């Protein structure tokens, strides 16, 4: 994996306004990235990242809201590397093995005016609308350790393995850096 790899994913969150313009958000990001390791081995990296965020913004013209956000994260990552034919190795974070992090960002939401869906709505959907958001920021995270991946020689060995059995040390994966997200949002 390199610094210019992208990870596609989805983010599901719920937020509530705790003060005028200040929103508390609880969500989870899940993503996956596939890559060729050393141009020879297929690999996949998976991410599950719960987040707790505070967003502050102000709405203009009933449909535009610029905002700033700060979030605390705890990432659970896993990797799987196909070494040859039916042999692979991997690692998955346990509950106590995740990586702490933080995100700092600014963005802008644009949403349909609520009256587009009708002014006489009642109940749960009375405030429903749709929106788009573009967010730019910086994520600071602990690195994901990829040292000590064990692989052995079990099963069918009809072909010569490209790696001898033992330990595979791949170092660390640092996910810190700038990010951009483009979201479709549903408001209730």
Secondary structure by P-SEA (a helix, b strand, c coil): ccccbbbbbccccccccccccbbbbbbcccbbbbbbccccccbbbbbbbbbcccccccccccccccccccccbbbbbbbbbbccccccccccccccccccccccccbbbbbcccccccccccccccccccbbbbbbbbbbbccccccccccccccccccccccccccccccccccccccccccccccc
